[in-house]
């Protein structure tokens, strides 16, 4: 994931601290810790051959990657659906490869969000919804990113799109156009999402700091963290996220999906392993962690 990528030598010039919570986030999370918050940590996909010999045993057929991945992590982002929609047969295979508590979090397809920019997409939308329905109870939230060119003038279009989606579908919106964060329209959109019980994606990437808005619209968080290939600042930023999530959990956060990206995705499991370790340490959690295979290679 190259969104927000900058020269690593310039990272020291960037303010990588987490902003304060938006006032609405403070209002939403004003209670006490729930008994069993639902926490899901994962990567953007499971199919990287670079993980063979580290996350996956050598000789493991690629068709078994998902099964092994699901023994390490609780969710996967399924960003690949942006580029093409799998068949229902393929989705059924994925459904049966994971346990009952695993969650798939598909991204809406490029043709819907970018090619047609959320207009005239009735046929494509119905096909998409019909296909992902195959994932049944293992379907987590879906998320969509309007084309980055879609700014405040697209407010009505974006809201109309969300309004078309089934009420039972968990939906999170990711905004990348800078106008959303420098205009009163930000409040209009986010207030509507809160009223509709729809979520917002928080993206943390070094080169685009305005998108880390810290404005929750439900008691659920969906975080896309983009690291810089295990640069020391990656670990420092994760430490800050652990403390923020601890604060949110202590004040009533009910659910969190946290996805680790790297510009070179082969590095993602290392940072994800660190995140889970620190969450267990600081947040009174006991998320199981399997050791890596360590057959040389990336982590050896």
TILOBA-741780 format. One line per field, with one value per residue (C-alpha): residue number from 1; residue in three letters; x, y, z. Coordinates in Angstrom, 3 decimals. Each point is the difference from the previous one (the first is absolute). Layout:
<pts>
num: NUM:...
residu: ALA:...
x: X:...
y: Y:...
z: Z:...
</pts>
This chain:
<pts>
num: 1:2:3:4:5:6:7:8:9:10:11:12:13:14:15:16:17:18:19:20:21:22:23:24:25:26:27:28:29:30:31:32:33:34:35:36:37:38:39:40:41:42:43:44:45:46:47:48:49:50:51:52:53:54:55:56:57:58:59:60:61:62:63:64:65:66:67:68:69:70:71:72:73:74:75:76:77:78:79:80:81:82:83:84:85:86:87:88:89:90:91:92:93:94:95:96:97:98:99:100:101:102:103:104:105:106:107:108:109:110:111:112:113:114:115:116:117:118:119:120:121:122:123:124:125:126:127:128:129:130:131:132:133:134:135:136:137:138:139:140:141:142:143:144:145:146:147:148:149:150:151:152:153:154:155:156:157:158:159:160:161:162:163:164:165:166:167:168:169:170:171:172:173:174:175:176:177:178:179:180:181:182:183:184:185:186:187:188:189:190:191:192:193:194:195:196:197:198:199:200:201:202:203:204:205:206:207:208:209:210:211:212:213:214:215:216:217:218:219:220:221:222:223:224:225:226:227:228:229:230:231:232:233:234:235:236:237:238:239:240:241:242:243:244:245:246:247:248:249:250:251:252:253:254:255:256:257:258:259:260:261:262:263:264:265:266:267:268:269:270:271:272:273:274:275:276:277:278:279:280:281:282:283:284:285:286:287:288:289:290:291:292:293:294:295:296:297:298:299:300
residu: UNK:UNK:UNK:UNK:UNK:UNK:UNK:UNK:UNK:UNK:UNK:UNK:UNK:UNK:UNK:UNK:UNK:UNK:UNK:UNK:UNK:UNK:UNK:UNK:UNK:UNK:UNK:UNK:UNK:UNK:UNK:UNK:UNK:UNK:UNK:UNK:UNK:UNK:UNK:UNK:UNK:UNK:UNK:UNK:UNK:UNK:UNK:UNK:UNK:UNK:UNK:UNK:UNK:UNK:UNK:UNK:UNK:UNK:UNK:UNK:UNK:UNK:UNK:UNK:UNK:UNK:UNK:UNK:UNK:UNK:UNK:UNK:UNK:UNK:UNK:UNK:UNK:UNK:UNK:UNK:UNK:UNK:UNK:UNK:UNK:UNK:UNK:UNK:UNK:UNK:UNK:UNK:UNK:UNK:UNK:UNK:UNK:UNK:UNK:UNK:UNK:UNK:UNK:UNK:UNK:UNK:UNK:UNK:UNK:UNK:UNK:UNK:UNK:UNK:UNK:UNK:UNK:UNK:UNK:UNK:UNK:UNK:UNK:UNK:UNK:UNK:UNK:UNK:UNK:UNK:UNK:UNK:UNK:UNK:UNK:UNK:UNK:UNK:UNK:UNK:UNK:UNK:UNK:UNK:UNK:UNK:UNK:UNK:UNK:UNK:UNK:UNK:UNK:UNK:UNK:UNK:UNK:UNK:UNK:UNK:UNK:UNK:UNK:UNK:UNK:UNK:UNK:UNK:UNK:UNK:UNK:UNK:UNK:UNK:UNK:UNK:UNK:UNK:UNK:UNK:UNK:UNK:UNK:UNK:UNK:UNK:UNK:UNK:UNK:UNK:UNK:UNK:UNK:UNK:UNK:UNK:UNK:UNK:UNK:UNK:UNK:UNK:UNK:UNK:UNK:UNK:UNK:UNK:UNK:UNK:UNK:UNK:UNK:UNK:UNK:UNK:UNK:UNK:UNK:UNK:UNK:UNK:UNK:UNK:UNK:UNK:UNK:UNK:UNK:UNK:UNK:UNK:UNK:UNK:UNK:UNK:UNK:UNK:UNK:UNK:UNK:UNK:UNK:UNK:UNK:UNK:UNK:UNK:UNK:UNK:UNK:UNK:UNK:UNK:UNK:UNK:UNK:UNK:UNK:UNK:UNK:UNK:UNK:UNK:UNK:UNK:UNK:UNK:UNK:UNK:UNK:UNK:UNK:UNK:UNK:UNK:UNK:UNK:UNK:UNK:UNK:UNK:UNK:UNK:UNK:UNK:UNK:UNK:UNK:UNK:UNK:UNK:UNK:UNK:UNK:UNK:UNK:UNK:UNK:UNK
x: 0.000:1.726:-2.568:1.834:3.444:2.890:3.778:1.042:2.689:-2.775:-1.937:1.711:-1.568:-3.558:-2.148:-1.003:-1.789:-3.654:-2.400:-2.315:-3.367:-2.685:-2.647:-2.572:2.324:0.236:-3.802:-0.489:2.573:-1.137:-0.656:1.929:1.717:-2.313:0.502:1.058:0.983:0.358:3.510:1.241:3.560:1.207:1.680:-1.343:0.190:1.298:1.546:3.557:2.588:2.591:-1.494:0.918:2.706:-1.016:-3.748:-0.676:1.956:2.087:-1.812:-3.440:-2.269:-1.340:-3.560:0.690:1.410:-3.307:-0.479:3.445:-0.464:-3.220:1.895:2.110:-2.523:-3.692:-0.795:1.174:-0.701:-0.641:1.245:0.310:-3.760:0.624:1.543:-2.392:-2.894:0.645:-2.555:-2.421:1.758:3.299:-1.622:-1.551:3.444:1.328:-2.992:0.723:3.759:-0.348:-1.530:-3.339:1.519:2.006:-1.215:0.451:-0.052:-0.401:0.691:-2.554:1.028:1.792:-2.752:-2.483:2.102:2.471:-1.130:-3.647:0.615:-3.082:-2.464:-1.972:1.370:-3.220:0.962:3.597:-1.047:-2.547:2.537:2.543:-2.473:-1.276:3.522:1.306:-3.195:1.508:2.359:-2.997:0.741:3.733:-0.572:1.330:-0.438:0.404:1.744:0.077:2.190:-1.594:2.305:2.575:-1.294:-3.405:0.008:-2.702:-1.969:-0.638:-1.686:-3.457:1.394:1.890:-2.963:-2.333:2.358:0.137:-3.773:-0.405:1.910:-1.830:-0.439:1.396:3.282:2.787:1.453:3.047:0.940:3.579:0.593:3.188:-0.949:1.540:-3.084:-1.913:2.310:0.080:-3.687:-3.215:-1.233:2.165:-2.359:-3.094:1.205:1.268:-3.108:-2.127:2.162:-0.437:-3.779:-0.056:2.330:2.590:3.710:3.033:3.395:3.017:3.103:3.390:2.693:3.079:-0.512:-3.695:-0.587:-3.397:-1.754:0.751:-3.066:-0.731:-3.722:-1.974:-3.666:-0.775:1.513:2.016:3.382:1.408:3.666:2.322:3.583:2.623:3.535:3.315:1.521:0.932:1.602:0.487:-2.883:-2.355:0.449:-0.284:-3.274:-1.371:0.856:-2.123:-2.876:0.117:-0.414:-2.819:-1.826:0.467:-1.659:-2.845:-0.529:-0.028:-2.735:-2.261:1.332:-1.910:1.820:3.200:1.427:3.676:1.843:3.748:1.318:3.551:1.284:1.656:-2.738:2.481:0.820:-3.593:-0.050:3.011:-1.721:-3.333:1.668:1.379:-3.414:-1.743:2.806:-0.291:-3.814:0.157:2.571:-1.687:-3.715:-0.594:-0.622:0.944:-0.039:1.701:3.296:1.598:3.763:1.241:1.442:3.491:1.419:2.347:-1.055:-1.799:-0.004:3.057
y: 0.000:3.163:2.546:2.675:-1.367:2.368:-0.257:-1.736:2.656:2.569:-1.834:1.969:3.148:-1.323:0.302:-3.653:0.483:-0.926:2.943:0.475:-1.710:1.894:1.331:-2.432:-2.908:1.247:0.184:-3.465:-1.622:1.337:-3.188:-2.943:-2.989:-2.643:-3.522:-1.545:2.511:-1.516:0.619:-1.073:0.460:-0.904:0.854:1.099:-3.521:-3.475:-1.097:1.351:-2.576:2.123:-1.372:-3.615:-1.199:2.565:0.272:-3.065:-3.264:-0.716:-2.297:1.194:0.179:3.483:-1.347:-0.559:3.465:1.370:-2.868:0.617:3.765:-0.360:-1.884:3.136:2.796:0.659:1.966:0.975:3.202:-1.509:3.085:-2.191:0.247:3.576:-1.413:-2.851:-1.945:-3.684:-2.592:-1.319:-3.371:1.587:1.911:-3.215:-1.616:2.906:-0.199:-3.645:0.563:2.064:-0.452:1.407:3.081:1.174:3.096:1.014:3.767:0.604:3.260:1.219:-0.498:2.546:0.067:1.174:2.572:1.238:-0.811:0.963:2.109:-1.373:0.923:-2.382:-3.005:-1.877:-3.129:-0.080:0.675:-2.805:-2.451:1.032:-0.360:-3.346:-1.393:1.121:-1.298:-3.461:0.807:-0.131:0.585:0.237:3.222:2.907:3.638:1.053:3.254:2.324:2.857:2.579:1.042:2.402:2.671:-0.177:2.914:1.941:0.515:-3.772:-0.019:-0.835:-2.743:-1.639:0.116:-1.380:-2.914:-0.820:0.326:-2.729:-2.564:-2.569:1.209:-3.318:0.546:1.543:2.810:2.212:2.997:0.995:3.570:1.137:3.323:2.705:2.220:-2.234:1.022:3.755:0.648:0.075:-2.732:-2.391:0.482:-0.392:-3.307:-1.385:1.087:-1.848:-3.104:0.110:0.312:-2.932:-2.101:-0.185:-0.023:1.963:-1.335:1.582:-0.239:0.623:0.631:2.190:2.138:0.870:1.004:1.677:-3.324:-1.141:1.860:-1.942:0.585:-3.127:-0.110:-3.301:-1.885:-1.950:0.898:-0.968:0.927:-0.337:0.489:0.537:-0.570:0.764:-3.467:-0.416:3.401:0.723:2.474:-2.883:-1.430:3.410:0.648:-3.409:0.740:3.155:-1.935:-2.579:2.754:1.630:-3.299:-0.680:3.340:-0.761:-3.469:1.360:2.461:-2.469:-0.820:-3.107:-1.174:0.731:-1.118:0.897:-0.742:0.265:1.102:0.545:1.438:-3.407:-2.238:-2.784:1.946:0.233:-3.125:1.235:3.212:-1.763:-2.472:2.946:1.693:-3.075:-0.539:3.566:-0.098:-3.103:1.639:3.359:-0.656:-3.064:-2.222:-3.583:-0.128:-3.264:0.353:-2.815:0.195:0.572:-2.974:1.605:-2.069:2.778:2.793:3.138:-0.553:-2.254
z: 0.000:-1.209:1.164:1.973:-0.806:0.569:-0.084:3.253:0.453:0.367:2.693:2.749:-1.467:0.310:3.110:0.457:3.305:0.244:0.028:2.939:-0.167:-1.865:2.446:-1.414:0.782:3.572:0.206:-1.431:2.257:3.334:1.900:1.383:-1.530:-1.448:1.284:-3.285:-2.693:-3.461:-1.304:-3.413:-1.264:-3.473:-3.284:-3.370:-1.503:0.698:-3.303:0.119:-1.012:1.825:3.216:-0.871:2.361:2.597:0.539:-2.180:0.013:-3.069:-2.369:1.107:-3.080:-0.669:0.272:3.713:0.701:1.297:2.442:1.497:-0.019:1.984:2.699:0.591:-0.528:0.482:-3.165:-3.472:-1.849:-3.461:-1.848:-3.098:-0.566:-1.093:-3.181:-0.704:1.458:0.775:-1.001:2.583:-0.298:1.004:2.828:1.295:0.089:2.026:2.322:0.793:0.434:3.195:3.417:1.192:1.673:-3.007:-1.883:-3.640:-0.627:-3.740:-1.766:-2.515:-3.598:-2.135:-2.613:2.640:1.841:-2.606:-3.544:0.518:3.121:1.795:-2.765:-2.197:1.841:0.827:-1.968:1.234:3.577:0.056:-1.443:2.620:2.878:-1.267:-0.207:3.374:1.637:-0.531:2.897:2.350:3.674:-0.786:-1.919:2.019:-0.937:-3.610:-0.782:-2.946:-1.086:-2.279:-2.819:1.487:-2.406:1.678:2.412:1.792:-3.223:0.060:3.413:-1.379:-2.236:2.861:2.351:-2.670:-0.529:3.714:0.245:-2.650:2.058:2.155:3.600:1.260:-1.857:2.070:-2.122:0.503:-2.163:-0.769:-1.209:-1.695:-1.558:2.183:-0.351:2.415:2.816:-0.622:-0.510:2.069:-2.367:2.007:2.916:-2.185:-1.405:3.282:1.911:-2.556:0.291:3.756:-0.332:-2.401:2.176:-2.767:0.735:-1.102:-1.027:1.686:-2.172:1.575:-2.596:0.212:-3.089:0.375:3.592:-0.438:-0.583:3.549:1.201:3.238:-0.503:0.857:-0.951:1.734:2.915:-2.527:-1.484:-3.406:-0.278:-3.000:1.139:-2.705:1.234:-1.607:-0.342:3.669:0.380:3.753:-0.159:-0.868:3.482:1.641:-1.829:0.970:3.630:-0.221:-1.567:2.779:2.562:-1.956:-0.402:3.698:0.715:-2.390:1.428:3.532:-1.078:-1.778:-3.478:-1.014:-3.102:-1.886:-3.321:-0.386:-3.242:-0.475:-3.378:-1.120:-3.258:-0.370:1.372:0.756:3.171:1.266:2.240:1.999:1.027:0.487:2.345:1.981:0.120:1.408:2.508:1.268:0.083:2.191:2.250:0.503:-0.508:2.179:-3.016:-0.765:-3.783:-1.033:-1.856:-1.949:-0.559:-3.522:-1.880:-0.158:-2.829:-1.007:-2.308:1.114:3.752:0.214
</pts>
